[in-house]
Amino acid sequence: MALFSVDSARPLGKGKHSPAGSITDPELASHLRNYKRTVAGSYRALVQEDLATALPHGPLLVSPKIDGELWFLVMDGDELFLSSPTGRVVSGDIPVLAELKAAAGRARGRTVVAGELFAVKPAGQGRARVGDLAAVMGGEDKAQVERMAFHAFDLLVGGDAEAATRSIVYGERLEVLRRLFAGGKRAQAIRTEATTAGDRVQALWNEWVEGGKGEGLVIRAEGSCSR
């Protein structure tokens, strides 16, 4: 049985974009909704001035915050698609999904990955903005659809040959993502640097945020756990 419906889908390049509520598997739909609710409630917002005093102690994993939308990559047998928390679905023959076939080949069992779906800016036009993604997904222009990219930042279900079951330790889940998305261009694991020093975090802020590559930083304790 298919995990989603394309009955109300509209064209997206050579693929399809199905509206909210298109996930037909109740368990999967609930899992995606609950992840967004849980994650949104666990983040603590910091301003730049807090970086020197409010960071967790111990090893840290620091990533750029991309200005896109939370979407999920679902890989389950022959099923390969992207879904939003509300059950919108992107499927079919579009470049980002074609590249994701490599990750699907490495996955074991049903594997669901959370990431940032965004539209890459042409060279010299600054960083990605969430409005760019909305514009790309609003039409059938093949050239625009080719700008869609997916950077994975968490593993919800499944894994790969080395770790087929999701770990509760974030650093271990990140390693699975790096293996799944090895060699990707449009689709890859989120760039992440390990550090223990607040001054290095400040340097990454200067490089990634002030340098115009991201809208902020996401900072996690390397050994942080979640269910």
C-alpha positions as CSV (number, residue, x, y, z in Angstrom):
1,M,0.0,0.0,0.0
2,A,1.4,3.4,-1.0
3,L,2.3,5.8,1.9
4,F,0.9,8.8,0.2
5,S,-1.7,9.9,-2.4
6,V,-1.2,11.8,-5.6
7,D,-4.9,12.2,-6.3
8,S,-4.8,16.0,-5.8
9,A,-1.1,16.5,-6.9
10,R,0.0,19.2,-9.3
11,P,3.1,19.2,-11.5
12,L,6.5,20.2,-10.0
13,G,8.9,20.1,-12.9
14,K,8.8,16.4,-13.9
15,G,7.6,15.5,-10.4
16,K,4.5,16.1,-8.3
17,H,3.6,18.2,-5.4
18,S,0.7,16.9,-3.3
19,P,-1.2,19.1,-0.8
20,A,-1.3,18.9,3.0
21,G,-2.9,15.7,4.2
22,S,-1.6,13.5,1.4
23,I,0.2,11.0,3.7
24,T,-2.1,8.0,3.9
25,D,-0.1,6.0,6.5
26,P,-1.5,7.2,9.9
27,E,1.5,6.1,11.9
28,L,3.9,8.0,9.6
29,A,1.8,11.1,9.5
30,S,1.6,11.2,13.3
31,H,5.4,10.7,13.6
32,L,6.1,13.6,11.3
33,R,3.7,15.9,13.2
34,N,5.0,14.9,16.6
35,Y,8.6,15.4,15.6
36,K,8.0,19.1,14.7
37,R,6.1,19.7,17.9
38,T,8.8,18.0,20.1
39,V,11.8,19.7,18.4
40,A,10.3,23.1,18.3
41,G,9.7,22.9,22.0
42,S,13.3,21.8,22.8
43,Y,15.2,24.7,21.2
44,R,16.4,27.6,23.2
45,A,17.0,30.9,21.3
46,L,20.2,32.8,22.0
47,V,21.4,36.1,20.7
48,Q,25.0,36.5,19.6
49,E,26.0,38.1,22.9
50,D,25.0,34.9,24.7
51,L,27.5,32.8,22.9
52,A,30.3,33.6,25.4
53,T,28.2,32.7,28.5
54,A,25.2,30.5,27.8
55,L,26.6,27.5,25.8
56,P,26.4,24.0,27.2
57,H,29.5,22.6,28.8
58,G,31.5,19.9,27.1
59,P,31.8,18.9,23.4
60,L,29.5,20.8,21.0
61,L,28.2,20.2,17.5
62,V,27.7,23.4,15.6
63,S,25.8,23.7,12.3
64,P,24.6,26.6,10.2
65,K,20.8,27.3,10.3
66,I,19.6,27.3,6.7
67,D,16.6,29.5,5.9
68,G,14.3,26.9,4.4
69,E,11.5,24.6,5.6
70,L,11.5,21.5,7.8
71,W,10.8,18.5,5.6
72,F,11.3,14.8,5.9
73,L,12.9,12.3,3.6
74,V,11.0,9.0,3.7
75,M,12.7,5.8,2.3
76,D,10.8,2.6,2.5
77,G,11.4,-0.1,0.0
78,D,10.4,1.3,-3.4
79,E,9.0,4.5,-1.7
80,L,11.2,7.6,-1.9
81,F,9.7,11.0,-1.3
82,L,9.8,14.2,0.7
83,S,7.1,15.2,3.1
84,S,6.3,18.3,5.2
85,P,5.0,18.0,8.8
86,T,1.5,18.7,7.5
87,G,1.7,15.9,4.9
88,R,2.5,17.8,1.7
89,V,4.5,15.5,-0.5
90,V,7.1,16.0,-3.2
91,S,7.6,12.9,-5.4
92,G,8.7,11.8,-8.8
93,D,11.4,12.7,-11.2
94,I,13.0,15.8,-9.8
95,P,16.8,16.2,-9.4
96,V,17.0,16.3,-5.6
97,L,15.0,13.0,-5.4
98,A,17.1,11.5,-8.1
99,E,20.2,12.2,-6.1
100,L,18.5,10.8,-2.9
101,K,18.3,7.4,-4.5
102,A,21.9,6.8,-3.4
103,A,20.9,7.4,0.2
104,A,17.9,5.1,-0.2
105,G,20.2,2.4,-1.4
106,R,22.2,2.6,1.8
107,A,19.2,2.7,4.1
108,R,17.9,-0.3,6.0
109,G,14.2,-0.8,6.5
110,R,11.9,2.2,6.7
111,T,14.2,5.2,7.3
112,V,12.9,8.7,7.9
113,V,15.3,11.7,8.0
114,A,14.5,15.3,9.1
115,G,16.2,18.1,7.2
116,E,16.0,21.6,5.7
117,L,14.4,21.8,2.3
118,F,15.6,25.0,0.5
119,A,16.3,26.6,-2.8
120,V,19.9,27.3,-3.7
121,K,20.6,30.8,-4.8
122,P,22.5,31.5,-8.0
123,A,26.1,32.3,-7.5
124,G,26.7,35.8,-6.1
125,Q,23.0,36.4,-5.0
126,G,23.4,35.7,-1.3
127,R,22.1,33.0,1.0
128,A,19.0,30.9,0.7
129,R,15.7,32.5,1.8
130,V,12.5,30.6,2.7
131,G,10.6,32.7,0.2
132,D,12.8,31.3,-2.6
133,L,11.6,27.8,-1.8
134,A,8.0,28.9,-1.9
135,A,8.6,30.5,-5.3
136,V,10.3,27.3,-6.7
137,M,7.5,25.0,-5.5
138,G,4.8,27.3,-6.9
139,G,5.3,26.4,-10.5
140,E,6.3,23.9,-13.2
141,D,9.6,25.6,-14.3
142,K,12.1,22.7,-14.6
143,A,15.1,25.0,-14.2
144,Q,13.7,26.4,-11.0
145,V,12.9,23.0,-9.6
146,E,16.6,22.0,-10.1
147,R,17.5,24.6,-7.4
148,M,15.8,22.5,-4.7
149,A,18.2,21.0,-2.1
150,F,17.9,19.0,1.1
151,H,20.3,19.1,4.0
152,A,19.7,16.3,6.6
153,F,20.1,17.1,10.3
154,D,18.4,14.3,12.2
155,L,17.3,10.7,12.0
156,L,13.8,9.7,13.1
157,V,13.6,6.1,12.2
158,G,15.9,3.4,10.7
159,G,19.5,3.7,9.7
160,D,22.1,1.9,7.6
161,A,24.1,-1.3,7.5
162,E,26.3,-0.2,10.4
163,A,23.5,1.0,12.6
164,A,20.0,-0.1,11.5
165,T,18.3,1.2,14.6
166,R,18.1,4.9,15.6
167,S,20.4,5.8,18.5
168,I,19.2,8.2,21.2
169,V,22.6,9.9,21.1
170,Y,22.6,12.8,18.6
171,G,26.3,12.4,17.7
172,E,25.7,8.8,16.7
173,R,22.7,9.7,14.5
174,L,24.8,12.4,12.8
175,E,27.4,9.7,11.8
176,V,24.6,7.7,10.2
177,L,23.5,10.7,8.2
178,R,27.0,11.3,7.0
179,R,27.2,7.7,5.7
180,L,23.7,7.8,4.1
181,F,24.4,11.1,2.3
182,A,28.1,10.6,1.5
183,G,29.1,12.3,-1.8
184,G,25.8,14.2,-2.1
185,K,25.6,17.7,-3.7
186,R,21.9,18.7,-3.7
187,A,21.3,16.3,-0.8
188,Q,23.8,16.0,2.0
189,A,24.2,15.8,5.8
190,I,24.2,19.3,7.4
191,R,27.7,20.7,7.7
192,T,28.7,20.2,11.3
193,E,31.8,21.1,13.3
194,A,32.8,19.6,16.7
195,T,34.3,22.0,19.2
196,T,34.5,22.7,22.9
197,A,35.5,26.3,22.8
198,G,33.2,29.3,22.9
199,D,35.7,31.4,20.8
200,R,35.4,28.8,18.0
201,V,31.6,29.1,18.1
202,Q,32.0,32.8,17.8
203,A,34.3,32.3,14.8
204,L,31.8,30.0,13.2
205,W,29.1,32.7,13.7
206,N,31.4,35.2,12.0
207,E,32.0,32.8,9.1
208,W,28.6,31.3,8.6
209,V,26.2,34.0,9.7
210,E,28.0,37.3,9.3
211,G,29.6,35.8,6.2
212,G,26.1,35.4,4.7
213,K,25.9,31.6,4.5
214,G,23.3,31.0,7.1
215,E,20.6,32.7,9.1
216,G,22.0,31.5,12.4
217,L,23.7,28.6,14.2
218,V,22.3,25.4,15.6
219,I,24.3,24.3,18.6
220,R,23.9,20.8,20.3
221,A,25.7,19.0,23.0
222,E,27.5,16.1,21.3
223,G,26.2,13.5,23.7
224,S,22.6,14.9,24.0
225,C,20.0,12.2,24.0
226,S,16.4,12.1,22.8
227,R,13.7,9.4,22.3
